[in-house]
Amino acid sequence: MEVRALPEYSNIPTRIWDSHVHLFPEKMMGAVYAYFERNYLFSLPYTTCPETLLNILIKSGTEKAFILVYAHKPGIARNLNNWLYNFCLENPRLTPFGAIHPGDSDPLALAEECLDRYGFPGIKLHCLVQKHPPDDKRLFPVYRAIEKRGKAVIIHASTFPQQLEGCLGSARIKNLLEHFPKLNLIIPHLGLNELEEYRIMLEEYKGLYMDTSFVFQNQGFIPPLEEIKSVITDYPNRFFYGSDFPFIMEPPQNGIERILELGLPDDILDRLFYKNAEEFLQQK
C-alpha cells in the first residue's frame, strides 16, 4: 500500500504516538485477517508479517506505539505474551500490553506474569472477540492486581463498530469502575456510540482515558465530529491518538488528517498525539 505524505497543515504535530496498534505472530495475524474477511466481509490490505507492518508504521511518522494483543480463546495467552515481550524487546519504540482470557485456568497468574515478570504497563481485553462483559467477576482479581500496581487495562467494550448483546456498552464499564474506582482504564474507539455517557464518567473517574482508534480511519463512517471535538476540548488530558493499524483499510496518515480537520488548538493536538501517552507511560 502506498504511504502518502500528510498535507501541509500549519499545526501538524511533530511527534506521533499511536496508542492502538495490533501486532501478532505472522500465522496468528493471518487467522485474524481471515476472521475479518469472514465476519466483517472486507479484506485488509496489509501484510501479515509483523516486521513489515512495523516498518510501515515507522514510515507513516509514528515515533512510538502501544502494541495490543488479545487472546481469542483460552490457553494461548502465555505464548502470545512471550512472543510480544521478545518482539518489543527488539523494538524499543513499542510498548506492549499483554493478553489474558477470562476462560484461562488462572487469569490472575497470567496478568501478574505480564505486569511483574515482563514489566508490561498493562493488559488488553477485547470483549467483542472474547465474548465476555468487562465486569465479568472472573476478572475482578485481575483488575485488583492492576489497580494495586498502578498499571492499566485497555478494554474494547464499545458498541461501535459492532454490537454484542450482554457484553458491551458503557453501563458495563460504569459497573466495573464502581467496583474499582481507581483503575487506570483506556476505552478504545472513543466509546462510540455512547460518548456522552463516557463524558459523565470522565468527570467522576480520574483514571479513565479514551483513544481515537478506527473512528477516523473508516471512510465509510461519519463520526459525530462536534461532539468529539467538544469532549476532547473539555478533557484534553484524557484522550490518546490511536489508529487501530493494521485493522484499517487506509494508511494511518488519513486518520491523522481527519483529526487535524477538527480544528483543535495546537496545545490540545500535542496532548492528543503524544504528550498524554508519554505522561501516561511515565506513571506506569
N, C-alpha and C positions, 0 to 999 in steps of 0.2 A: 504494500500500500504506500502510495506517495505521501511523504510528510511535507506539508507546506508551511511556509513561514506565516507568522501572525501578522495582521495588518498593522499599520503604523499608528497605534493609539498613543496619545501623549502620556497616558497614565498606565501603560503596560507594566506589570510587575517585573522586577529584575530577578526575582527568585520565585521558584515554584516548588512547593512541597505537596505531593499528591498523597492524600490520606486514605485512598481507597483503590488499591491495585491488587489484582489476584494473579499469583503465580503458583503453579503446581508442577510436580514432575511431569515430564512430557506425555507419558502414557495416560496419566490421570487427566491432564488437560485435554487430550483427545476425547476422552469419555465425557468430560464436561461439555465440550463443543457439540458432541453428538446429542447430549441431553437437550441443549438449547435448540438444536435443529428439530429434534423430535417433538419437543413440548411447546416451543415458542415459535416454530415454523420460520426461523431465519438462520442463515449460515454466517458465522462470524468470519471476518476477512483476515484474521491474523494467524500466524504460525502457532504451533503447539510447543515450540522449543523455548524454554524459559530464558536461556541466554540471549536468544534473538529478540524476544519480547523486551527484555531489559534494555537492549541496545536501542530499540525503537523508542522506548520511554525516555532514555537519555537524550536522543536526538530531538525529541519533542520539547526539550528545555527543562525537564524535570531534574531538580537538584537532589531531592530525597523523596522517599516514598514509604508509606506503610504497606507492608505486604501481608495480605489476609488470606489464610487458608481456612477451609472448613471441612468437616468430616460428614459425608452424606449418609454414612451408616456406621453402626458401632464397630469397634475393633480395628479401625485404620488410623486413628489419630496419632498414636505413638510414632509410627514410622513416618507419617506425614510431618510431624513436628521435628523429628530428627533431620529429615531432608531440608526443611525450612531453616533450621538452625545453621546447618552447614552451608547452604546456599547464601544466606545472608552474611555469614562469616567471611565468605569470599567476596562479598559485595557490600562494603560498609555503608554505602549510601542508602541501604534498605533497612527498615525497621520491622521485625517480624511480630505478627500477632498469631498465636497458636490456635490449634483446633482441639475441641472435645466434642463428644456427642452425649446427650443425656442418657442414652441407652448403653453407654460403656459400663463395664463392670465396676469401675472406680473412677468416675469423672474427676473427683477431687484430687486423686493421686496424679492424674494426667495434667490437671491445671497446675498443681504445685511443681511438677516437673518443668512445665513451661516457665513459670514465674521465678522459680528458685534456681533450678539447675541451669536452664538456658538463659535466664535473665530477660525473658520477653517482657515488654511493658504491659502486655495484656492478652486477652483471649477474644476470638471471633466466634459468634454463634449466628447461624442462619436458620431462622425459624421456618421460613418458607420451604427450604430444601429439607431440613431435618424433621419438619412436621411436628413441632412442639411449640407451646407458647413460651414467651420469655419468662413468665412467672411460674414455670414448671418447678415444683418443690424439690424435684431431684437435683436441681441446680443450685438450691439455696446454699449448701456448703461451699460451692464454688464461688458464688457471689460474696459470701462471708470472707473467704480467703482473699479474694481480690480487694475487697473493701479494707480489710485489715492491713494489707500491704501498700495501700495507696495506689494500686495498679488500676487497669481499666478493662472494660469489656465493650466490644463493638457488637451490636445486635441488630440484625435485619429483622424488624418486626413491623415494617410498614405495609399498608395495603396497596402501595404502589411499588412496582408496576403490576403485580398480581395479588389477588386475594386468596386466602386460605381460611375458611371458616373455623373459628375456635382457636386459632393460633396467632393471629396478627392483630395489630391495632394499638392505638395509644392507651386505651383503658388497661391493657395488659401491662404496658410499661409503667403506667401510673401505679398499679398494684405492686409491681416489683420495687419501685422507688419508695413506696410507703413502708416496705419491709427493710429496705437498705438505702436510707436517705442520703448517705454519704458516698454512695457508689459513684465512681467515675464511669460514665456511660456515654458512648457515641452512637447516635441514631443515624444510619445512612439514608440517602435519598431524600433528605430534608423532611423526613417523616410524612411525606405526602401519602394520602390526601388529607392529613389531619394537622396541618401546620399550626392552626390556631390553638388546637388542644396542646400542642407542644410549646407554644408561646407561653401559656399559663404555667406549664411545668418548668420552663427555663427560669421563670421568676422565683419559683419555690425551691428548685434543686440546683445548687451551685456546681455540682459535678456533672450536669447534663450538657452534652455537646451534640452538634449535628454536622453532617457533611453533605456536600452538593452532588454526590456521585449519581451518575446516569441521568439526572434531571435535565442537565444542559447538553447531554451527549446524545439525545434522542430526537432526531429531526422531525419525527412524526408526532411528537408530543409538544404541546404549547403549555409551559408551566405558568402558574399564577404569578406573573412577574412582579406586580406591585406588592402583593402580599409577601413575597420572598424578600424583596428589597426592604420593606418596612421592618420585618422581624430581624434581618441581619443588621440593619441600622440601629435598632433598639438594643440588640445584644451582640455587639461587634466582636466580643472576646470569645464567643461560644460557637463559632462556625469555622469549619475547615473546608478548603477546596478538596474535592475528590473527583476522579474521573470514572472509576469502575473499569478501567483498562485491564484486560483486553476484551471484556464482555460488552463491547460497544461497536457500533457499525462504522464509526468515523474516527479520524485522528483525534487525540486528546486536545489539540490546539483549537478545534472547533468549539468545544465546550468552554474553553478559556475565553474565546472571542465573544461568545454569547453572554458570559458573566460580565465582561467589560462593557457590554451594551446596556447593562443595568444602570450605568452612570453613578456607581458608588464612589464616594470620596477616596482619594489616594490612601489615606491612613487606614481606612477600613479594608481596601483592597490588599494592602500589605498584610494586615491581620489575617484576612481570609486565605491568601495564597501561601503564606509561610509563617508569619510570626506566631499565630495561635498554636500551630502544630509544634513549632520549635519550643515554645514555652511549656506546652503540654508534656512533651517528652522530658524536658528538664526536671519535671516533678515526679517522673516515674523511675 
